[in-house]
Amino acid sequence: MKYLQPYRLLATCLFLFLILAQTGCAWYQRYPMSKSRLPKIDANNLTFYLIDPSRPLSGVWYVGSYNFGEKSMQAYLSRLSEREALDVTAVRNNRDARNSRNEVLIYVKPQVARGFADTLTTRLDYDQLERVEVYEVNYGKTLAFNFLGYAAIGLLLALLALAAKGSCPFVYALNPDGTPLQGELYSGSTYPQLERHDWLPLPALRPNDGAYQVRIANKVKEIQHTNLLELVAVDHPVGTEVLFDKKGQLHTLNRSQSPVQAVDFEGQDVKKFIEKTDTLTWYGNPANPRPRAEDGLVLTFEKPAGANQAKLMINAKNTFWMDYMYGLFLDEFGEYAGYVRKQYLEKSEADIRRWMDEQNIPLSVSVETAPGEWTKADYFHVAGPMALKKDVMLLDLSQVSGNQVKIKLESGFQFWEIDYAALDFSADIPVAIQTMKPISAVTQTGDDMAAALATDDALYYTQPNIGDEAIVRYAIPPQAQGTARSLLLHAKGHYEILRAPTEGKPNLLYLREFQKPDALPKYSRHRWEELMRPELLEKEES
């Protein structure tokens, strides 16, 4: 993989200018930094925090009087209040986003942090740290120049993390020791016709005050309509994983295998990025030369003799770049934006999904049935950019001969970020499934919306404003002895993006081009390259 050329780092300044010109919320992305970079980092204008990941609110310390050595760090630590810790670990609005710039988060292993007092002076070996992350919001040169050692794909996507965030309801697990973000609901359902069922794994949810509790929150400029929100508890054998596919079929996974080979569409080895769930992810190829501007992976798996089907499991999300680029695309409609939305409200679900498919927006899955011949199997729904999400798909392998199977994952230019992909050839096994309706769903104004969320009907819990949220409580059902429990949120809904129209009339001839297949991926690549053009950078410097 090629590393960044110096002129590309300066593109962050231009990108910041473009971001601030947008009318949306300023959001950020967390980007991992190697612990070995700490001694080399230019600490000017940076603020450091030490975090116990098992206690994201009660275990956060300000790092002062620090010294980063080659193998260890010394620092004076001062514990933050829970409110101060929330300001560090969460970004809820424009002000938070601005305040989060140039912050470096150092995650220490929980067993090390347990003995920390409110204030202390300590020395920590780097092997006592779990990871280091940066919040990049203003994309200034200070942090950019400290990541010259990162591969171009990972760094560029971090530098181009979305500012004008457009998404869907955020779900948080309300636990006794914190409120970790679990993901987003029914992403991509931006019209009523696209309302769909969604199953979100809640791996961090724990009992709290005699119930399971989640927070569903509107954090962006949208009107969010949730029709159904029920909690599913699945008790299954220890060592087994369970996931719902997009059709609502539950699958068990207990013998998942990573690919023996993984290459991108240019033949580059990317196996290390997707062979396990970790901080390494595949973002796509920023130097994509392909005529259709498609991005993707070809994965090769060992196939057991006689296997006619398998379950494909991924851990993935949409990129921040895709979210930002789509906002730029909406701006192309100028003062006609409202009219265009009205026209789309009259289209059928099939017509809209056909356009999305032609624009390579979902993550499509194909199986090689003969050398060089690919049969499209299905696609994964849009997942949103804020959190990685596990998803599963049942594949028909009856037409695949030999002892290997090749799977192709494809989408538009830098539309998806993939952390993990695996195949499981095991048969689904019986499990105990219990579905809980909300006991209560109390909003920030004190209203109880449990009845609106209990069933798939004409009643909706609507969140029209940033800051609208509800705390939803569910009963804790009995669990069979000797089993593991997985919790998943079953939701159904849709949302409307609120984006102020840009001034002026659009170029209608230009917009008609987007009726053609692959127009949006090409637009994505064009806007990306536009940001990276040296002549624009020279103009910015002058």
Secondary structure, 3 states (H helix, E strand, C coil): CCECCHHHHCHHHHHHHHHHCCCCCECCEEEEECHHHHHHCCCCCCEEEEECCCCCCCCEEEEEEEEECCCEEEEEEEECCHHHHHHHHCCCCHHHHHHCCCEEEEEECHHHHCCCCCEEEEEEEHHHEEEEEEEECCCCHHHHHHHCCCEHHHHHHHHCCCCECCCCCEEEECECCECCEEEECCCCCCCHHHCEEEEEECCCCCCECCEEEEEEECCCCEEEEEEEEEEEEEEEECCCEEEECCCCCEEEECCEECCCEEEECCCCECHHHHCCCCCCCECCCCCCCCCCCEEEEEEEEECCCCCCEEEEEEEEEECHHHHHHHHHHHHCCHHHHHHHHHHHHCCCHHHHHHHHHHCCCCEEEEEEEECCEEEEEEEECCCCCCCCEEEEEEEECCCCCCCEEEEEEEEECCCEEEEEEEEECCCCCCCEEEEECCCEEEECCCCECHHHHHCCCCCCEEECCCCCEEEEEECCCCCCCCEEEEEEEEEEEEEEECCCCCCCCCCHHHHHHHHCCCHHHHHHHHHHHHHHCHHHHHHHHC
